Amino acid sequence: MPEGPEVCVGAIAVYDERLLLVRRGRGPAAGRWSVPGGRVQWGETLAEAVVRELAEETGLEGVCEGLVDWVERVGANHHFVIFDFMVQVLVPATPRAGDDAAEAAWVPLDQVADLMLVEGLAELLHAHGILEVIA
């Protein structure tokens, strides 16, 4: 178990009224859908981490834009501090799942809330005007 909180990032990418999502293949959120993301590596900036995680989990390249928000997720065996950034995908092609993502897809915004999402994601996206409806 880590000695303290782990810093993580998330990539919020929207293109053509679709949100880029991955279904987690392992970890505390296994089986649930989330934005691409993960832990920041030693010596890596948040912007570098979000672009790297995007590429590792979806095969897509992007540019980190502004910070959207941050959240904390604390469980029995984890404490993540997650910084979510808007990301511009350079070529919004069909994503391919990689790293710890079991699946990756561009999901129409009006269908995102129908998925089994990680805790708090729908509310965060709604609070920042990305999703109109969360239920």
N, C-alpha and C positions, 0 to 999 in steps of 0.2 A: 504494500500500500504506500502511496506517495506520502512524503512528510508534510506537505502543505497543498494548497490549491494549485491546480494546473491551469495555465493560460491557454485558451483555445480561440479559434476564429471560425466564422461561418461566412459563406459567400452567398449573398442574395442576388440572383441574376434573373432578370425579367426580359423576355423578348417576345414580341408579337402576342401579347396577352397570355404568355405562358411563363411559369416559374420553374426553374431548374431544381429538381429534387433528387435525392438519393435515398434508397432504402438501406438502412444500416444492416450489415451482415454480422456484426459482433459488438460486444461492449454492452453498456447499460441500456442502450436504446435499440438493441438488435430487433429487427423486424419492423421497426417504425421508420417513417419517412421524415427527412430533414433536409435542410440546405446542406450542400457540400461543406465540409470543414473538418477540423481536428486540432490537435495540439500544436502549439508553436514550438519549434526546435530551438535549442541553444544558439544564440547569436543571430537569430532570424528576426527581422522586423515583423510587425503584425501584417503589413501589406504584402511582404514576401511570403509569409505563411499562408495567407488566404489565396494567393495566386497558385502556390504550390499545391495546396490541398484541392483546389478546383481541378487542376490538371491530373493529380493522382486519382481522384475519385470519379472523374467524368471524361478524361481525355481531352478536355477543352481548355483553350488558353484564354486568359482574360486579363483585365486591368483593374486594379483595386481603386475604387472611388471613395466616397465618404463613409464615415462610421454611421450606422443606422441606430444602433443601441447596444447595450451589453446586458447579459443576464448571468445569474449564478444557478448552477444545478448541483445540489448536494444530496448524496445518497450514502448508503452504508459503506461503500467502498470507493467513493469518488467525490471530488469537489472541483468542479470546473467553473472557471470564470471565462465566459464566452463573449467575444467582441464580434458582432455581426456587421459586415460591410456590404454596401452595394458594389457589385462587380459588373463590368461591361465585358461580355463574352465577345471575343474578336471575330470568330466565325461560329455562329450559333448552329452548328451541325447536330446530328443525332449523337447524344452522349453515349459513352460506353463505360460501364461500371468497372472500377478498379479499386485497388487497395482494400479498404474494409467495407466498400459499398457493394451490396448484393445486386442492386439494380439502380439505374439512373434514367431519368426521363424529363422531358419538358412537359409539364402538366398545365392544362388550361387553368387560369386563375379561378374560374368559377367551379372547378372540381377539386381544388386543393383541400378545402375543408372536409371533403368526403373521405379523405385518406386517413389512415391511422398515423397521425403525426406525433413527433416528439412533444413532450410536455411544454406548453407555453408558446409554441411556434405560431399557431394560428392567431393567438392574441397579439403577439409582437408584430406580425405582418399586418394585422388589422389596425393596430394603434398607429402605424406609420403609413397608412393609406395604400398598402400593397394589395391587401385583400379587402373587398367590400363586405363580405359576409363570412362569419366564422362558424356558423352552426347550420 
